[in-house]
Amino acid sequence: MESIRIRTFIGDDGILQVQLPPEITNQELDVVIVFQAVTKKSSQSSIQTPQELGYSHRFIDEVIGSWEGEPLERPEQLPFEEREEIQWLTF
């Protein structure tokens, strides 16, 4: 089961137009429509979820741990750098 989240505008005619990816052409589909009215947000935008940005709900699962190159190795840590103490001037 796949799900696609879109934001669209429904005109006076009440017709919803949805364009689906070409990978699913020539197939019979069961389609479920769940809708929620969009409320206007204030000018100070909050952080958007990956779905609000147009990513699949499985984006994190598909990306995390998907490195397919040579194994990553962490090099030996360098010694801690000791710096001079800051001298504050008082008047």
MMTF fields as JSON, N, C-alpha, C and O atoms, coordinates in Angstrom:
{
  "mmtfVersion": "1.0.0",
  "mmtfProducer": "UNKNOWN",
  "numBonds": 363,
  "numAtoms": 364,
  "numGroups": 91,
  "numChains": 1,
  "numModels": 1,
  "chainsPerModel": [1],
  "groupsPerChain": [91],
  "chainIdList": ["A"],
  "bondAtomList": [4, 2, 8, 6, 12, 10, 16, 14, 20, 18, 24, 22, 28, 26, 32, 30, 36, 34, 40, 38, 44, 42, 48, 46, 52, 50, 56, 54, 60, 58, 64, 62, 68, 66, 72, 70, 76, 74, 80, 78, 84, 82, 88, 86, 92, 90, 96, 94, 100, 98, 104, 102, 108, 106, 112, 110, 116, 114, 120, 118, 124, 122, 128, 126, 132, 130, 136, 134, 140, 138, 144, 142, 148, 146, 152, 150, 156, 154, 160, 158, 164, 162, 168, 166, 172, 170, 176, 174, 180, 178, 184, 182, 188, 186, 192, 190, 196, 194, 200, 198, 204, 202, 208, 206, 212, 210, 216, 214, 220, 218, 224, 222, 228, 226, 232, 230, 236, 234, 240, 238, 244, 242, 248, 246, 252, 250, 256, 254, 260, 258, 264, 262, 268, 266, 272, 270, 276, 274, 280, 278, 284, 282, 288, 286, 292, 290, 296, 294, 300, 298, 304, 302, 308, 306, 312, 310, 316, 314, 320, 318, 324, 322, 328, 326, 332, 330, 336, 334, 340, 338, 344, 342, 348, 346, 352, 350, 356, 354, 360, 358],
  "bondOrderList": [1, 1, 1, 1, 1, 1, 1, 1, 1, 1, 1, 1, 1, 1, 1, 1, 1, 1, 1, 1, 1, 1, 1, 1, 1, 1, 1, 1, 1, 1, 1, 1, 1, 1, 1, 1, 1, 1, 1, 1, 1, 1, 1, 1, 1, 1, 1, 1, 1, 1, 1, 1, 1, 1, 1, 1, 1, 1, 1, 1, 1, 1, 1, 1, 1, 1, 1, 1, 1, 1, 1, 1, 1, 1, 1, 1, 1, 1, 1, 1, 1, 1, 1, 1, 1, 1, 1, 1, 1, 1],
  "groupList": [{"groupName": "MET", "atomNameList": ["N", "CA", "C", "O"], "elementList": ["N", "C", "C", "O"], "formalChargeList": [0, 0, 0, 0], "bondAtomList": [1, 0, 2, 1, 3, 2], "bondOrderList": [1, 1, 2], "singleLetterCode": "M", "chemCompType": "L-PEPTIDE LINKING"}, {"groupName": "GLU", "atomNameList": ["N", "CA", "C", "O"], "elementList": ["N", "C", "C", "O"], "formalChargeList": [0, 0, 0, 0], "bondAtomList": [1, 0, 2, 1, 3, 2], "bondOrderList": [1, 1, 2], "singleLetterCode": "E", "chemCompType": "L-PEPTIDE LINKING"}, {"groupName": "SER", "atomNameList": ["N", "CA", "C", "O"], "elementList": ["N", "C", "C", "O"], "formalChargeList": [0, 0, 0, 0], "bondAtomList": [1, 0, 2, 1, 3, 2], "bondOrderList": [1, 1, 2], "singleLetterCode": "S", "chemCompType": "L-PEPTIDE LINKING"}, {"groupName": "ILE", "atomNameList": ["N", "CA", "C", "O"], "elementList": ["N", "C", "C", "O"], "formalChargeList": [0, 0, 0, 0], "bondAtomList": [1, 0, 2, 1, 3, 2], "bondOrderList": [1, 1, 2], "singleLetterCode": "I", "chemCompType": "L-PEPTIDE LINKING"}, {"groupName": "ARG", "atomNameList": ["N", "CA", "C", "O"], "elementList": ["N", "C", "C", "O"], "formalChargeList": [0, 0, 0, 0], "bondAtomList": [1, 0, 2, 1, 3, 2], "bondOrderList": [1, 1, 2], "singleLetterCode": "R", "chemCompType": "L-PEPTIDE LINKING"}, {"groupName": "THR", "atomNameList": ["N", "CA", "C", "O"], "elementList": ["N", "C", "C", "O"], "formalChargeList": [0, 0, 0, 0], "bondAtomList": [1, 0, 2, 1, 3, 2], "bondOrderList": [1, 1, 2], "singleLetterCode": "T", "chemCompType": "L-PEPTIDE LINKING"}, {"groupName": "PHE", "atomNameList": ["N", "CA", "C", "O"], "elementList": ["N", "C", "C", "O"], "formalChargeList": [0, 0, 0, 0], "bondAtomList": [1, 0, 2, 1, 3, 2], "bondOrderList": [1, 1, 2], "singleLetterCode": "F", "chemCompType": "L-PEPTIDE LINKING"}, {"groupName": "GLY", "atomNameList": ["N", "CA", "C", "O"], "elementList": ["N", "C", "C", "O"], "formalChargeList": [0, 0, 0, 0], "bondAtomList": [1, 0, 2, 1, 3, 2], "bondOrderList": [1, 1, 2], "singleLetterCode": "G", "chemCompType": "PEPTIDE LINKING"}, {"groupName": "ASP", "atomNameList": ["N", "CA", "C", "O"], "elementList": ["N", "C", "C", "O"], "formalChargeList": [0, 0, 0, 0], "bondAtomList": [1, 0, 2, 1, 3, 2], "bondOrderList": [1, 1, 2], "singleLetterCode": "D", "chemCompType": "L-PEPTIDE LINKING"}, {"groupName": "LEU", "atomNameList": ["N", "CA", "C", "O"], "elementList": ["N", "C", "C", "O"], "formalChargeList": [0, 0, 0, 0], "bondAtomList": [1, 0, 2, 1, 3, 2], "bondOrderList": [1, 1, 2], "singleLetterCode": "L", "chemCompType": "L-PEPTIDE LINKING"}, {"groupName": "GLN", "atomNameList": ["N", "CA", "C", "O"], "elementList": ["N", "C", "C", "O"], "formalChargeList": [0, 0, 0, 0], "bondAtomList": [1, 0, 2, 1, 3, 2], "bondOrderList": [1, 1, 2], "singleLetterCode": "Q", "chemCompType": "L-PEPTIDE LINKING"}, {"groupName": "VAL", "atomNameList": ["N", "CA", "C", "O"], "elementList": ["N", "C", "C", "O"], "formalChargeList": [0, 0, 0, 0], "bondAtomList": [1, 0, 2, 1, 3, 2], "bondOrderList": [1, 1, 2], "singleLetterCode": "V", "chemCompType": "L-PEPTIDE LINKING"}, {"groupName": "PRO", "atomNameList": ["N", "CA", "C", "O"], "elementList": ["N", "C", "C", "O"], "formalChargeList": [0, 0, 0, 0], "bondAtomList": [1, 0, 2, 1, 3, 2], "bondOrderList": [1, 1, 2], "singleLetterCode": "P", "chemCompType": "L-PEPTIDE LINKING"}, {"groupName": "ASN", "atomNameList": ["N", "CA", "C", "O"], "elementList": ["N", "C", "C", "O"], "formalChargeList": [0, 0, 0, 0], "bondAtomList": [1, 0, 2, 1, 3, 2], "bondOrderList": [1, 1, 2], "singleLetterCode": "N", "chemCompType": "L-PEPTIDE LINKING"}, {"groupName": "ALA", "atomNameList": ["N", "CA", "C", "O"], "elementList": ["N", "C", "C", "O"], "formalChargeList": [0, 0, 0, 0], "bondAtomList": [1, 0, 2, 1, 3, 2], "bondOrderList": [1, 1, 2], "singleLetterCode": "A", "chemCompType": "L-PEPTIDE LINKING"}, {"groupName": "LYS", "atomNameList": ["N", "CA", "C", "O"], "elementList": ["N", "C", "C", "O"], "formalChargeList": [0, 0, 0, 0], "bondAtomList": [1, 0, 2, 1, 3, 2], "bondOrderList": [1, 1, 2], "singleLetterCode": "K", "chemCompType": "L-PEPTIDE LINKING"}, {"groupName": "TYR", "atomNameList": ["N", "CA", "C", "O"], "elementList": ["N", "C", "C", "O"], "formalChargeList": [0, 0, 0, 0], "bondAtomList": [1, 0, 2, 1, 3, 2], "bondOrderList": [1, 1, 2], "singleLetterCode": "Y", "chemCompType": "L-PEPTIDE LINKING"}, {"groupName": "HIS", "atomNameList": ["N", "CA", "C", "O"], "elementList": ["N", "C", "C", "O"], "formalChargeList": [0, 0, 0, 0], "bondAtomList": [1, 0, 2, 1, 3, 2], "bondOrderList": [1, 1, 2], "singleLetterCode": "H", "chemCompType": "L-PEPTIDE LINKING"}, {"groupName": "TRP", "atomNameList": ["N", "CA", "C", "O"], "elementList": ["N", "C", "C", "O"], "formalChargeList": [0, 0, 0, 0], "bondAtomList": [1, 0, 2, 1, 3, 2], "bondOrderList": [1, 1, 2], "singleLetterCode": "W", "chemCompType": "L-PEPTIDE LINKING"}],
  "groupTypeList": [0, 1, 2, 3, 4, 3, 4, 5, 6, 3, 7, 8, 8, 7, 3, 9, 10, 11, 10, 9, 12, 12, 1, 3, 5, 13, 10, 1, 9, 8, 11, 11, 3, 11, 6, 10, 14, 11, 5, 15, 15, 2, 2, 10, 2, 2, 3, 10, 5, 12, 10, 1, 9, 7, 16, 2, 17, 4, 6, 3, 8, 1, 11, 3, 7, 2, 18, 1, 7, 1, 12, 9, 1, 4, 12, 1, 10, 9, 12, 6, 1, 1, 4, 1, 1, 3, 10, 18, 9, 5, 6],
  "groupIdList": [1, 2, 3, 4, 5, 6, 7, 8, 9, 10, 11, 12, 13, 14, 15, 16, 17, 18, 19, 20, 21, 22, 23, 24, 25, 26, 27, 28, 29, 30, 31, 32, 33, 34, 35, 36, 37, 38, 39, 40, 41, 42, 43, 44, 45, 46, 47, 48, 49, 50, 51, 52, 53, 54, 55, 56, 57, 58, 59, 60, 61, 62, 63, 64, 65, 66, 67, 68, 69, 70, 71, 72, 73, 74, 75, 76, 77, 78, 79, 80, 81, 82, 83, 84, 85, 86, 87, 88, 89, 90, 91],
  "secStructList": [7, 7, 7, 7, 7, 7, 7, 7, 7, 7, 7, 6, 6, 7, 7, 7, 7, 7, 7, 7, 7, 4, 4, 4, 6, 6, 7, 7, 7, 7, 7, 7, 7, 7, 7, 7, 7, 7, 7, 7, 7, 7, 1, 1, 7, 7, 7, 7, 7, 6, 6, 6, 6, 6, 7, 7, 6, 6, 2, 2, 2, 2, 2, 6, 6, 7, 7, 7, 1, 1, 7, 7, 7, 7, 7, 7, 7, 7, 7, 7, 7, 7, 7, 7, 7, 7, 7, 7, 7, 7, 7],
  "xCoordList": [0.853, 0.0, 0.892, 1.813, 0.627, 1.362, 0.444, -0.778, 1.028, 0.193, 0.937, 2.155, 0.194, 0.733, -0.034, -1.265, 0.684, 0.023, 0.217, 1.341, -0.868, -0.81, -1.642, -2.509, -1.371, -2.227, -2.739, -1.959, -4.033, -4.631, -5.763, -6.196, -6.239, -7.354, -8.554, -8.44, -9.7, -10.941, -11.739, -12.092, -12.02, -12.746, -14.237, -14.706, -14.983, -16.437, -17.118, -18.218, -16.46, -17.06, -16.963, -17.631, -16.13, -15.996, -15.205, -15.251, -14.485, -13.737, -12.321, -11.613, -11.923, -10.568, -9.777, -10.176, -8.663, -7.789, -6.513, -5.843, -6.176, -4.978, -4.161, -4.658, -2.91, -2.02, -1.109, -0.409, -1.118, -0.333, 0.945, 1.025, 1.959, 3.223, 3.027, 2.132, 3.848, 3.7, 3.923, 3.499, 4.578, 4.828, 3.542, 3.549, 2.455, 1.229, 0.187, -1.002, 0.62, -0.325, -0.753, -0.058, -1.89, -2.445, -2.636, -2.349, -3.117, -3.382, -4.748, -5.217, -5.36, -6.591, -6.189, -5.373, -6.754, -6.38, -7.599, -8.687, -7.413, -8.379, -7.873, -6.717, -8.722, -8.315, -9.158, -10.384, -8.49, -9.166, -8.838, -7.671, -9.846, -9.63, -9.985, -11.106, -9.013, -9.215, -8.849, -7.756, -9.738, -9.414, -9.597, -10.374, -8.837, -8.894, -8.679, -7.771, -9.495, -9.352, -8.036, -7.612, -7.395, -6.126, -6.416, -7.168, -5.822, -5.979, -4.784, -3.665, -5.019, -3.942, -3.056, -3.537, -1.733, -0.772, -0.335, -0.467, 0.187, 0.691, 1.951, 2.491, 2.411, 3.59, 4.841, 5.786, 4.859, 5.987, 5.746, 4.995, 6.386, 6.172, 6.839, 7.948, 6.15, 6.737, 7.486, 7.401, 8.206, 8.952, 7.97, 7.018, 8.208, 7.309, 7.786, 8.983, 6.828, 7.159, 7.631, 7.368, 8.326, 8.728, 7.532, 7.646, 6.39, 5.202, 4.725, 4.316, 4.767, 4.352, 5.293, 4.901, 6.54, 7.506, 7.449, 8.191, 6.577, 6.394, 7.13, 7.114, 7.784, 8.48, 7.52, 6.5, 7.843, 7.061, 7.127, 8.105, 6.084, 6.099, 7.17, 7.529, 7.685, 8.735, 10.123, 11.094, 10.243, 11.511, 12.633, 13.7, 12.405, 13.448, 13.846, 15.034, 12.854, 13.167, 13.986, 14.846, 13.733, 14.434, 15.835, 16.715, 16.054, 17.333, 18.296, 19.479, 17.82, 18.687, 19.288, 18.573, 20.597, 21.278, 21.407, 21.668, 21.231, 21.246, 22.582, 22.636, 23.654, 24.973, 25.394, 25.402, 25.749, 26.092, 27.539, 27.931, 28.342, 29.749, 30.62, 30.135, 31.917, 32.843, 32.501, 31.937, 32.834, 32.504, 33.15, 34.304, 32.39, 32.917, 33.72, 33.309, 34.88, 35.721, 36.036, 36.315, 35.987, 36.318, 37.806, 38.292, 38.549, 40.002, 40.304, 39.437, 41.546, 42.023, 41.789, 42.048, 41.301, 41.037, 42.337, 43.239, 42.428, 43.608, 43.614, 42.561, 44.8, 44.849, 44.123, 44.058, 43.589, 42.861, 43.818, 44.894, 43.438, 44.274, 44.114, 43.001, 45.235, 45.187, 45.477, 46.46, 44.629, 44.765, 45.056, 44.816, 45.578, 45.844, 44.516, 43.516, 44.536, 43.331, 43.085, 44.041, 41.848, 41.496, 41.646, 41.144, 42.339, 42.537, 41.535, 41.548, 40.679, 39.677, 40.256, 40.864, 40.057, 40.531, 39.441, 38.272, 39.822, 38.855, 39.32, 40.515, 38.384, 38.712, 38.252, 38.44],
  "yCoordList": [-1.176, 0.0, 1.23, 1.34, 2.122, 3.379, 4.518, 4.403, 5.607, 6.778, 8.004, 8.109, 8.917, 10.153, 11.292, 11.279, 12.262, 13.414, 14.607, 14.924, 15.258, 16.433, 17.539, 17.287, 18.75, 19.877, 20.446, 20.729, 20.611, 21.073, 22.027, 22.143, 22.707, 23.64, 23.068, 22.637, 23.062, 22.601, 23.839, 24.658, 23.969, 25.131, 25.025, 24.115, 25.973, 26.004, 24.759, 24.405, 24.096, 22.902, 21.675, 20.672, 21.743, 20.637, 19.457, 18.374, 19.639, 18.538, 18.49, 19.496, 17.311, 17.068, 16.427, 15.391, 17.033, 16.457, 15.993, 16.77, 14.713, 14.138, 13.499, 12.637, 13.919, 13.305, 12.353, 12.755, 11.095, 10.064, 9.779, 10.074, 9.203, 8.905, 7.91, 7.067, 7.997, 7.118, 5.644, 4.79, 5.317, 3.916, 3.143, 1.912, 3.829, 3.106, 3.15, 2.96, 3.397, 3.389, 1.965, 1.005, 1.842, 0.553, -0.423, -1.614, 0.082, -0.752, -0.384, 0.745, -1.343, -1.076, -0.71, -1.399, 0.363, 0.862, 1.011, 1.342, 0.765, 1.179, 2.521, 2.633, 3.528, 4.871, 5.307, 5.199, 5.796, 6.33, 7.808, 8.191, 8.634, 10.076, 10.529, 10.333, 11.135, 11.748, 13.213, 13.521, 14.116, 15.518, 16.319, 15.97, 17.426, 18.341, 19.737, 19.953, 20.664, 22.041, 22.616, 22.326, 23.429, 24.049, 25.347, 26.186, 25.515, 26.769, 27.653, 27.166, 28.927, 29.877, 29.976, 30.17, 29.837, 29.96, 31.407, 32.203, 31.733, 33.09, 33.292, 32.337, 34.518, 34.827, 34.139, 33.914, 33.803, 33.082, 31.592, 30.956, 31.054, 29.661, 28.72, 28.976, 27.628, 26.616, 25.612, 25.659, 24.72, 23.694, 22.73, 22.281, 22.414, 21.529, 20.087, 19.812, 19.182, 17.755, 17.352, 18.063, 16.219, 15.754, 15.589, 15.872, 15.14, 14.983, 16.328, 16.424, 17.379, 18.712, 19.272, 20.116, 18.795, 19.23, 18.39, 18.647, 17.388, 16.585, 15.26, 14.563, 14.886, 13.614, 12.504, 12.757, 11.298, 10.131, 9.944, 10.337, 9.342, 9.063, 8.022, 7.864, 7.312, 6.314, 6.866, 6.109, 8.166, 8.765, 8.432, 7.98, 8.648, 8.4, 6.927, 6.608, 6.018, 4.587, 4.188, 3.312, 4.816, 4.463, 5.067, 4.518, 6.182, 6.876, 6.453, 6.239, 6.329, 5.996, 4.612, 3.648, 4.526, 3.248, 2.76, 1.578, 3.64, 3.175, 3.418, 3.356, 3.69, 3.875, 2.57, 1.525, 2.627, 1.416, 1.41, 0.52, 2.367, 2.436, 1.624, 0.758, 1.923, 1.228, 1.585, 2.65, 0.71, 0.984, 2.285, 2.578, 3.045, 4.286, 3.968, 3.155, 4.625, 4.411, 5.76, 6.737, 5.794, 7.019, 6.998, 6.051, 8.025, 8.031, 8.245, 8.641, 7.975, 8.187, 9.648, 10.552, 9.874, 11.229, 11.944, 11.363, 13.211, 14.015, 14.425, 14.472, 14.723, 15.145, 16.48, 17.298, 16.679, 17.895, 19.076, 19.013, 20.146, 21.333, 22.182, 22.559, 22.481, 23.333, 24.766, 25.032, 25.667, 27.075, 27.925, 27.525, 29.103, 30.028, 30.508, 30.638, 30.764, 31.262, 32.707, 33.468, 33.099, 34.465, 35.368, 35.064, 36.47, 37.435, 38.562, 39.231, 38.782, 39.842, 41.111, 41.092, 42.21, 43.509, 44.138, 44.151, 44.649, 45.354, 46.804, 47.078, 47.699, 49.136, 49.677, 50.862],
  "zCoordList": [0.0, 0.0, 0.0, 0.81, -0.879, -1.009, -0.597, -0.69, -0.145, 0.06, -0.427, -0.287, -0.994, -1.535, -0.892, -0.854, -0.393, 0.213, -0.706, -1.095, -1.047, -1.908, -1.285, -0.449, -1.698, -1.337, -2.645, -3.554, -2.739, -3.979, -3.673, -2.527, -4.692, -4.541, -5.274, -6.421, -4.617, -5.225, -5.623, -4.774, -6.91, -7.412, -7.17, -6.488, -7.741, -7.588, -8.145, -7.722, -9.096, -9.692, -8.785, -9.035, -7.724, -6.788, -7.321, -6.737, -8.41, -9.019, -8.458, -8.436, -8.008, -7.525, -8.65, -9.18, -9.017, -10.038, -9.362, -8.682, -9.553, -8.954, -10.064, -10.788, -10.198, -11.181, -10.431, -9.5, -10.834, -10.168, -10.942, -12.134, -10.269, -10.946, -12.092, -12.028, -13.134, -14.293, -13.981, -14.759, -12.865, -12.509, -12.244, -12.278, -11.984, -11.64, -12.749, -12.49, -13.975, -15.085, -15.412, -15.08, -16.056, -16.492, -15.332, -15.462, -14.206, -13.034, -12.46, -12.603, -11.822, -11.088, -9.666, -9.054, -9.139, -7.819, -6.935, -7.408, -5.655, -4.648, -4.129, -3.721, -4.144, -3.746, -2.551, -2.568, -1.524, -0.337, -0.268, -0.36, -0.108, -0.017, 1.393, 1.863, 2.053, 3.366, 3.187, 2.711, 3.557, 3.35, 4.621, 5.509, 4.67, 5.805, 5.242, 4.44, 5.651, 5.192, 5.695, 6.814, 4.869, 5.225, 5.947, 5.451, 7.115, 7.853, 7.559, 7.404, 7.484, 7.212, 8.437, 9.553, 8.216, 9.308, 9.441, 8.51, 10.614, 10.819, 9.985, 9.428, 9.901, 9.103, 9.63, 8.875, 10.914, 11.485, 11.269, 12.009, 10.257, 9.867, 10.856, 11.327, 11.165, 12.025, 11.165, 9.938, 11.786, 11.072, 10.425, 11.062, 9.151, 8.435, 8.529, 8.618, 8.508, 8.515, 7.125, 6.154, 7.015, 5.676, 4.744, 3.552, 5.257, 4.422, 3.902, 2.745, 4.733, 4.297, 3.236, 2.43, 3.243, 2.243, 0.981, 0.033, 0.955, -0.238, -0.251, -1.266, 0.862, 0.932, 1.333, 1.974, 0.961, 1.339, 2.851, 3.486, 3.427, 4.867, 5.201, 6.368, 4.194, 4.412, 4.122, 4.125, 3.873, 3.478, 4.458, 4.043, 5.744, 6.742, 6.737, 6.767, 6.698, 6.697, 5.479, 5.573, 4.341, 3.117, 3.061, 2.398, 3.743, 3.651, 4.764, 4.497, 5.99, 7.113, 6.9, 6.625, 7.029, 6.9, 5.472, 5.249, 4.501, 3.123, 2.42, 1.192, 3.155, 2.549, 1.907, 2.558, 0.613, -0.113, -0.573, -1.327, -0.146, -0.543, 0.407, 1.136, 0.383, 1.281, 2.728, 2.982, 3.675, 5.076, 5.554, 5.238, 6.312, 6.867, 8.118, 8.945, 8.247, 9.418, 10.046, 9.352, 11.356, 12.077, 12.374, 12.992, 11.946, 12.196, 13.677, 14.455, 14.042, 15.413, 15.799, 15.004, 17.012, 17.465, 17.797, 18.402, 17.396, 17.68, 19.148, 19.783, 19.692, 21.099, 21.282, 20.365, 22.467, 22.787, 22.765, 23.359, 22.092, 21.986, 23.238, 23.606, 23.89, 25.076, 24.651, 23.959, 25.062, 24.683, 25.912, 27.051, 25.637, 26.731, 27.311, 26.604, 28.611, 29.274, 28.868, 28.716, 28.692, 28.303, 29.525, 30.608, 29.329, 30.398, 30.212, 29.179, 31.176, 31.099, 31.697, 32.767, 30.989, 31.49, 32.331, 31.944, 33.462, 34.317, 34.457, 34.575, 34.441, 34.558, 35.842, 36.115]
}
